[in-house]
Amino acid sequence: MDLNLAPEDVAFAEEVRTFIDANLPDATRRAMTLTTAFLNEPELGYEWHKLLHKKGWSVPSWPDEWGGPGWTPVQKYIFDLESARAGAPVYNGQGSRMVGPVLMHFGTDEQKNKYLPSICSGEDHWCQGYSEPGSGSDLASLKTKAVADGDDYIINGQKIWTSFAHKSNCMFALVRTSTEGKRQEGITFILLDMDLPGITIRPIIGNGGDHEFNEVFFDDVRVPQSGRVGEENKGWDVAKYLLEFERGGALVAGRVRAQFAKVVRLIRDRGLIDDAHIRIRMAEIGADLDTMEMVDIRVLSDLQSGANPGAISSMLKMRWSSIRQEVSELALDAAGEDILKWEPERPLYDALQLPPDEEELLGIAPRYLNFRAYTILGGTNEIQAEILGKRVLGL
């Protein structure tokens, strides 16, 4: 494996940096610095997405056939890295990085022609209907039921922890269409509009004060069967394919490295750089980041050869979630008693008009509280360890 960029990739990195520097507004950079939720507000990313769409860069991992730039995995990696370093927002990751690849692989021509262009342009914003009360990491136990009725399904049940359901117009969901055989064999993957009669959305306010998650209730919701992706009762295969991209398809080194750099700057500004305990923790996190970046490059190499992330996505999810928590813990300790100041309004970039350093301090505590969930969401670290044990170690 050659870790050095080819000359054309070095030139491409410079092109990306130049474009971002010239077009990403300072107000957007500030807003991203003050975002304490897991995902940035959709409105924050929409204008940037439109600029990228005009440039042809709005869906970096897509082939040019569907409006993507047709980049190599290395170019996509460079774009993600430079975007993270610059503090650029992500818009509609559920659509472009999850359901989009699923439709390209499993979707009908009608579904591809209907949904892929609107994901590319930013017209559709997607949310994910997977988790339910009692069915999170054990996703195969889901109970939301879909009963065939003519050309439709009638759906009843509940989804939970649905990110930005209140700001999405489309959902991809897993529903139970059969109770026969193994639990995984009765699950179907379906696409639906969020304005259908019978859908109710209730907010869940996180520990950090952000409204990102929601409960979604389905009461006799009629959904066309034309929205089914793949065969009825075969949705588990589709779901597994998508989860590989959710857990390991988006390389996150750049964003975590950028977050860590801000914490190091905070430590220097507060005169803690010579504290032995702080320095040890910084060194441990730095070593973990270096190691995980090498694993990211390993995945990049697989993607370059046409392979999916596979089981390694579980390890990526485990370690990156833990490292993000460690970075947020270090920031909390470095800030000291200043984290006791609390601004209840969200988003912070609309609520605050303070000097930058004071604003950033107010984001540390809510970000720390929100990040406690990193080792739970997307499949708990315990479940990821079990997947690795079975699929990699053969236990």
C-alpha positions as CSV (number, residue, x, y, z in Angstrom):
1,M,0.0,0.0,0.0
2,D,1.4,3.4,-1.0
3,L,0.5,6.0,1.6
4,N,1.7,8.9,-0.6
5,L,-0.8,10.8,-2.8
6,A,-0.3,10.7,-6.5
7,P,0.5,14.0,-8.1
8,E,-3.0,14.3,-9.6
9,D,-4.5,13.7,-6.1
10,V,-2.3,16.4,-4.6
11,A,-3.6,18.8,-7.3
12,F,-7.1,17.7,-6.6
13,A,-6.7,18.4,-2.8
14,E,-5.6,21.9,-3.6
15,E,-8.6,22.4,-5.9
16,V,-10.9,21.3,-3.1
17,R,-9.3,23.6,-0.5
18,T,-9.4,26.5,-2.9
19,F,-13.1,26.0,-3.7
20,I,-14.1,25.6,0.0
21,D,-12.0,28.7,1.1
22,A,-13.6,30.8,-1.6
23,N,-17.2,29.6,-1.1
24,L,-17.9,28.4,2.5
25,P,-19.4,31.4,4.4
26,D,-17.8,32.4,7.7
27,A,-21.2,32.3,9.3
28,T,-21.5,28.7,8.3
29,R,-18.1,27.9,9.8
30,R,-19.2,29.6,13.1
31,A,-22.4,27.7,13.1
32,M,-20.6,24.3,12.7
33,T,-18.3,25.2,15.6
34,L,-21.3,25.8,17.8
35,T,-23.3,22.7,16.7
36,T,-23.6,20.4,19.7
37,A,-25.9,17.8,18.2
38,F,-24.6,14.7,16.3
39,L,-25.8,16.1,13.0
40,N,-26.0,19.7,11.9
41,E,-29.4,21.3,11.3
42,P,-30.6,20.6,7.8
43,E,-31.0,24.3,7.0
44,L,-27.4,24.9,7.8
45,G,-26.2,22.4,5.1
46,Y,-28.8,23.1,2.5
47,E,-27.3,26.3,1.0
48,W,-23.8,24.6,1.0
49,H,-25.3,21.6,-0.7
50,K,-26.8,23.7,-3.5
51,L,-23.4,25.3,-4.1
52,L,-21.8,21.9,-4.2
53,H,-24.6,20.7,-6.6
54,K,-23.8,23.5,-8.9
55,K,-20.2,22.5,-8.9
56,G,-21.1,18.8,-9.4
57,W,-19.9,17.8,-5.9
58,S,-23.1,17.4,-3.9
59,V,-22.9,13.5,-3.7
60,P,-19.2,12.8,-3.6
61,S,-19.4,9.0,-3.5
62,W,-21.9,8.7,-6.4
63,P,-21.1,7.7,-10.0
64,D,-21.5,10.3,-12.7
65,E,-24.5,8.3,-14.1
66,W,-26.6,9.6,-11.2
67,G,-25.2,13.1,-10.8
68,G,-22.1,12.3,-8.8
69,P,-18.6,13.5,-9.8
70,G,-17.4,9.9,-10.5
71,W,-14.5,10.3,-8.1
72,T,-12.2,7.5,-7.1
73,P,-12.4,6.5,-3.4
74,V,-9.1,8.5,-2.8
75,Q,-10.7,11.6,-4.2
76,K,-13.8,11.2,-2.1
77,Y,-11.5,10.7,1.0
78,I,-9.6,13.9,0.1
79,F,-12.9,15.8,-0.3
80,D,-14.2,14.5,3.1
81,L,-11.0,15.3,4.8
82,E,-10.7,18.9,3.4
83,S,-14.4,19.5,4.1
84,A,-14.0,18.4,7.8
85,R,-10.9,20.5,8.2
86,A,-12.7,23.6,6.9
87,G,-15.8,23.0,9.1
88,A,-18.2,22.4,6.1
89,P,-21.6,21.1,7.0
90,V,-23.1,17.8,5.8
91,Y,-26.5,17.9,4.2
92,N,-28.8,14.9,3.9
93,G,-26.3,12.2,4.8
94,Q,-29.1,9.7,5.3
95,G,-30.1,10.2,1.7
96,S,-26.7,10.6,-0.1
97,R,-24.7,8.1,2.0
98,M,-27.3,5.5,2.9
99,V,-30.5,5.2,0.9
100,G,-28.8,6.5,-2.3
101,P,-26.3,3.6,-2.4
102,V,-29.1,1.2,-1.5
103,L,-31.2,2.3,-4.4
104,M,-28.3,2.0,-6.8
105,H,-27.8,-1.6,-5.7
106,F,-31.3,-2.8,-5.0
107,G,-33.8,-0.3,-6.5
108,T,-35.9,-0.5,-9.5
109,D,-35.4,1.8,-12.5
110,E,-38.5,3.7,-11.5
111,Q,-37.2,4.2,-7.9
112,K,-33.8,5.3,-9.1
113,N,-35.3,7.8,-11.5
114,K,-37.7,9.1,-8.9
115,Y,-35.4,9.5,-5.9
116,L,-31.8,9.8,-6.9
117,P,-32.0,13.1,-8.8
118,S,-33.8,14.8,-5.9
119,I,-31.3,13.5,-3.3
120,C,-28.5,14.8,-5.5
121,S,-30.1,18.3,-5.9
122,G,-31.1,18.5,-2.2
123,E,-34.9,18.6,-2.8
124,D,-35.5,15.5,-0.7
125,H,-34.3,15.2,2.9
126,W,-34.4,11.6,4.3
127,C,-34.7,10.1,7.8
128,Q,-34.2,6.6,8.9
129,G,-37.0,4.5,10.4
130,Y,-35.1,1.6,12.0
131,S,-35.1,1.7,15.8
132,E,-38.2,1.1,17.9
133,P,-38.8,0.9,21.6
134,G,-37.2,-2.4,22.5
135,S,-35.7,-2.8,19.1
136,G,-32.5,-0.9,18.8
137,S,-29.3,-2.9,18.4
138,D,-31.5,-6.0,18.2
139,L,-33.1,-4.6,15.1
140,A,-34.5,-8.0,14.0
141,S,-37.1,-7.8,16.9
142,L,-38.9,-4.8,15.3
143,K,-42.7,-4.9,15.5
144,T,-43.9,-2.1,13.2
145,K,-46.3,-4.0,11.0
146,A,-47.1,-3.7,7.3
147,V,-50.1,-5.5,5.9
148,A,-50.7,-5.8,2.2
149,D,-53.9,-4.2,0.9
150,G,-54.2,-4.2,-2.8
151,D,-51.3,-2.1,-4.2
152,D,-50.6,-0.7,-0.8
153,Y,-49.3,-1.6,2.6
154,I,-51.2,-0.5,5.8
155,I,-48.5,0.4,8.4
156,N,-49.0,0.5,12.2
157,G,-46.4,0.9,14.8
158,Q,-43.7,3.2,16.2
159,K,-40.2,4.3,15.4
160,I,-37.9,6.1,17.8
161,W,-34.6,8.1,17.8
162,T,-35.5,9.2,14.3
163,S,-33.0,12.0,13.4
164,F,-34.6,15.1,12.0
165,A,-37.9,13.4,11.2
166,H,-39.5,16.8,11.8
167,K,-37.5,18.3,9.0
168,S,-37.6,15.4,6.5
169,N,-40.0,14.8,3.7
170,C,-39.0,11.1,3.1
171,M,-38.2,8.1,5.2
172,F,-36.7,4.7,4.5
173,A,-38.0,2.2,7.0
174,L,-38.0,-1.4,8.0
175,V,-41.4,-3.0,8.6
176,R,-42.6,-6.5,9.5
177,T,-44.5,-8.2,6.8
178,S,-44.4,-11.7,8.2
179,T,-44.1,-13.5,11.5
180,E,-43.1,-16.9,9.9
181,G,-39.7,-18.4,10.2
182,K,-36.7,-16.5,11.6
183,R,-37.3,-12.9,12.7
184,Q,-35.0,-11.6,9.9
185,E,-37.0,-13.3,7.2
186,G,-40.2,-11.3,7.8
187,I,-38.7,-7.8,7.4
188,T,-39.3,-5.5,4.4
189,F,-37.5,-2.3,3.4
190,I,-39.8,0.5,2.2
191,L,-39.7,4.1,1.2
192,L,-42.4,6.5,2.2
193,D,-43.4,10.2,2.2
194,M,-43.5,11.9,5.7
195,D,-46.7,13.8,4.9
196,L,-48.9,10.8,4.6
197,P,-52.1,10.7,6.7
198,G,-51.7,8.8,10.0
199,I,-48.0,9.8,10.7
200,T,-47.4,11.7,13.9
201,I,-44.0,13.1,15.0
202,R,-43.2,13.8,18.6
203,P,-39.9,15.5,19.7
204,I,-37.2,13.9,21.9
205,I,-35.0,16.6,23.5
206,G,-31.5,15.2,24.1
207,N,-29.3,15.5,27.2
208,G,-27.5,18.5,25.6
209,G,-30.8,20.3,24.9
210,D,-30.9,19.7,21.2
211,H,-34.0,18.7,19.3
212,E,-32.5,16.2,16.9
213,F,-34.4,13.0,17.7
214,N,-38.0,12.1,17.4
215,E,-40.7,9.4,17.9
216,V,-42.7,8.6,14.8
217,F,-46.1,6.9,15.1
218,F,-47.9,5.1,12.3
219,D,-51.7,4.7,12.5
220,D,-53.1,3.0,9.5
221,V,-50.7,4.7,7.2
222,R,-51.3,3.7,3.6
223,V,-48.0,3.3,1.7
224,P,-47.7,2.2,-2.0
225,Q,-46.0,-1.1,-2.5
226,S,-44.1,0.5,-5.3
227,G,-41.9,2.0,-2.5
228,R,-40.7,-1.4,-1.5
229,V,-37.0,-1.9,-2.1
230,G,-36.1,-5.5,-2.9
231,E,-38.5,-8.5,-2.4
232,E,-41.1,-8.6,0.4
233,N,-39.6,-10.3,3.5
234,K,-36.1,-9.8,2.2
235,G,-35.5,-6.4,3.6
236,W,-32.9,-7.7,6.1
237,D,-30.3,-8.1,3.3
238,V,-31.0,-4.5,2.2
239,A,-30.7,-3.3,5.8
240,K,-27.3,-5.1,6.3
241,Y,-26.0,-3.5,3.1
242,L,-27.1,0.0,4.3
243,L,-25.6,-0.5,7.8
244,E,-22.2,-1.2,6.3
245,F,-22.3,2.3,4.9
246,E,-23.7,3.9,8.0
247,R,-21.1,2.4,10.3
248,G,-18.1,2.3,8.0
249,G,-18.8,3.9,4.7
250,A,-18.2,7.5,5.7
251,L,-14.6,8.0,6.8
252,V,-14.7,10.3,9.8
253,A,-11.0,10.9,10.6
254,G,-11.1,14.5,9.4
255,R,-13.9,15.6,11.6
256,V,-12.6,13.9,14.7
257,R,-9.1,15.3,14.0
258,A,-10.5,18.8,13.6
259,Q,-12.4,18.5,16.9
260,F,-9.3,17.3,18.7
261,A,-7.3,20.2,17.3
262,K,-9.8,22.6,18.8
263,V,-9.4,20.9,22.2
264,V,-5.6,21.2,22.0
265,R,-6.0,24.9,21.2
266,L,-8.3,25.2,24.3
267,I,-5.7,23.4,26.4
268,R,-2.9,25.8,25.3
269,D,-5.1,28.9,25.8
270,R,-5.9,27.9,29.3
271,G,-2.3,27.2,30.3
272,L,-2.7,23.5,30.7
273,I,-0.3,22.2,28.1
274,D,2.4,21.3,30.8
275,D,-0.1,19.4,33.0
276,A,1.3,15.8,33.0
277,H,-2.1,14.2,33.2
278,I,-3.5,16.3,30.3
279,R,-0.4,15.6,28.2
280,I,-0.8,11.8,28.7
281,R,-4.4,11.9,27.6
282,M,-3.5,14.1,24.6
283,A,-0.9,11.6,23.6
284,E,-3.2,8.6,24.0
285,I,-5.9,10.3,21.9
286,G,-3.3,11.3,19.3
287,A,-2.0,7.8,19.0
288,D,-5.6,6.4,18.7
289,L,-6.3,9.0,15.9
290,D,-3.1,8.0,14.0
291,T,-4.1,4.3,14.3
292,M,-7.7,4.7,13.2
293,E,-6.6,6.9,10.3
294,M,-4.5,3.9,9.1
295,V,-7.6,1.7,9.5
296,D,-9.6,4.3,7.5
297,I,-7.0,4.0,4.7
298,R,-7.3,0.2,4.9
299,V,-11.0,0.6,4.2
300,L,-10.2,3.2,1.5
301,S,-8.0,0.6,-0.2
302,D,-10.9,-1.9,-0.1
303,L,-13.3,0.6,-1.5
304,Q,-10.8,1.5,-4.2
305,S,-10.9,-2.2,-5.4
306,G,-14.7,-2.2,-5.4
307,A,-15.4,-3.9,-2.1
308,N,-17.9,-2.8,0.5
309,P,-16.6,-2.0,4.1
310,G,-17.9,-5.3,5.4
311,A,-17.4,-6.4,9.0
312,I,-14.6,-3.9,9.5
313,S,-17.3,-1.2,9.6
314,S,-18.2,-2.5,13.1
315,M,-14.7,-2.0,14.4
316,L,-14.7,1.5,12.9
317,K,-18.0,2.3,14.6
318,M,-16.7,1.0,17.9
319,R,-13.4,2.9,18.0
320,W,-14.5,6.2,16.4
321,S,-17.4,6.5,18.8
322,S,-15.1,5.9,21.8
323,I,-12.5,8.3,20.5
324,R,-15.1,11.0,20.0
325,Q,-16.2,10.5,23.6
326,E,-12.6,10.8,24.8
327,V,-12.1,14.0,23.0
328,S,-15.3,15.5,24.4
329,E,-14.2,14.4,27.9
330,L,-10.8,16.0,27.5
331,A,-12.5,19.3,26.4
332,L,-14.8,19.2,29.5
333,D,-11.9,18.8,31.9
334,A,-9.9,21.5,30.2
335,A,-12.8,23.9,30.4
336,G,-13.1,23.4,34.1
337,E,-15.8,25.3,36.0
338,D,-16.7,27.3,32.9
339,I,-18.8,24.4,31.7
340,L,-21.3,25.2,34.4
341,K,-22.5,28.1,32.3
342,W,-25.5,26.9,30.4
343,E,-27.4,28.4,27.4
344,P,-30.7,26.6,27.0
345,E,-31.7,27.8,23.6
346,R,-30.8,25.8,20.5
347,P,-29.1,26.1,18.0
348,L,-26.4,28.0,19.8
349,Y,-25.3,29.9,16.7
350,D,-28.7,31.6,16.7
351,A,-28.9,32.1,20.5
352,L,-25.5,33.6,21.0
353,Q,-23.7,36.8,20.1
354,L,-20.5,36.6,22.2
355,P,-16.8,36.6,21.5
356,P,-15.8,33.4,19.8
357,D,-13.9,31.9,22.7
358,E,-16.8,32.4,25.1
359,E,-19.3,31.0,22.6
360,E,-17.2,27.8,22.1
361,L,-17.0,27.3,25.8
362,L,-20.8,27.2,26.0
363,G,-20.8,24.3,23.5
364,I,-18.5,22.0,25.4
365,A,-20.9,20.7,28.1
366,P,-23.9,20.0,25.8
367,R,-21.6,18.3,23.2
368,Y,-20.1,16.1,26.0
369,L,-23.6,15.1,27.2
370,N,-24.8,14.4,23.6
371,F,-21.7,12.4,22.8
372,R,-22.4,9.9,25.6
373,A,-24.8,8.2,23.1
374,Y,-22.1,7.6,20.5
375,T,-21.4,4.2,21.8
376,I,-25.1,3.3,21.7
377,L,-26.5,4.8,18.5
378,G,-26.1,3.0,15.2
379,G,-25.7,-0.3,17.1
380,T,-24.2,-0.5,20.6
381,N,-20.5,-1.2,20.9
382,E,-21.4,-4.5,22.6
383,I,-23.3,-5.5,19.5
384,Q,-20.5,-4.5,17.2
385,A,-18.1,-6.6,19.3
386,E,-20.4,-9.6,18.8
387,I,-20.5,-9.0,15.1
388,L,-16.7,-8.9,14.9
389,G,-16.5,-12.0,17.0
390,K,-18.8,-13.9,14.7
391,R,-17.8,-12.6,11.3
392,V,-14.1,-12.0,11.7
393,L,-12.9,-14.3,14.5
394,G,-15.4,-17.1,13.9
395,L,-16.4,-17.3,17.5
